[in-house]
Amino acid sequence: MAVLRVCDSTDQFSVPTGTYAAKLLGYKEMQPSAKFPDSGTSYAWEFEIVEGVHARKTTSRWTPTKLTMSNNFGKLVRELLGRPLVNGEDIDPDTFVGKKFSITVGPSADGMKTKVIMCAPLTAAPAMAPPPPPGAPGAKPVIAAPVSEDKNRKVFVSRDGVEQGTFWDYDLAYAELGNPTWANAVVYDTAKKAYVPARDYLLPF
């Protein structure tokens, strides 16, 4: 298991909500808290921001220690892999340590701090179209179309309608529609050659 860095708690939880490039430092088994003694042990997954004004700050995500297809541990592994899990496959969590991911940070349940609520493999993105001139009426970021079309049930998604899109497995993207951070998500419609709202495009098979 990877060695984790000890940091001041006020620094650890000072990462504001948003999407960041981050490196997974490691994960540590945690004992049940006094507040929830029957909850069993958990894994605390530690991510370090690698770019921008919040670089070197850390934020975390907690999961059960048992991996299933449907629990929070399974959801995290699906996100780290960038694909659905296969029943019966073997997963070594250590293979994720040291790799970079795109993480979304949101408020914790009690609203007192922030935590990692979603992540995805950080891959090289296609070149973006140049932005409109500063001050132009209605100016907003322009998302570039995908360089190539993936025929294997993949969709090109921008999760907030602003950030550069990436290829997602269709079923995985559909499963994220209930995530509040996907409220403005758009998908590239290859027939219309334009981006359309993800909620209108992604339908269950």
Sequence and secondary structure as in RCSB ss.txt:
>XXXX:A:sequence
MAVLRVCDSTDQFSVPTGTYAAKLLGYKEMQPSAKFPDSGTSYAWEFEIVEGVHARKTTSRWTPTKLTMSNNFGK
LVRELLGRPLVNGEDIDPDTFVGKKFSITVGPSADGMKTKVIMCAPLTAAPAMAPPPPPGAPGAKPVIAAPVSED
KNRKVFVSRDGVEQGTFWDYDLAYAELGNPTWANAVVYDTAKKAYVPARDYLLPF
>XXXX:A:secstr
        HHHHT   SEEEEEEEEEEEEE   SSSTTS  EEEEEEEE SSTTTT EEEEEEESS  SSSHHHH
HHHHHHTS   TT    GGGGTT EEEEEEEE TTSSSEEEEEEEE            TT TT        SS  
TTTEEEEETTSSS  EEEEHHHHHHGGGSGGGTT EEEETTTTEEEEHHHH    
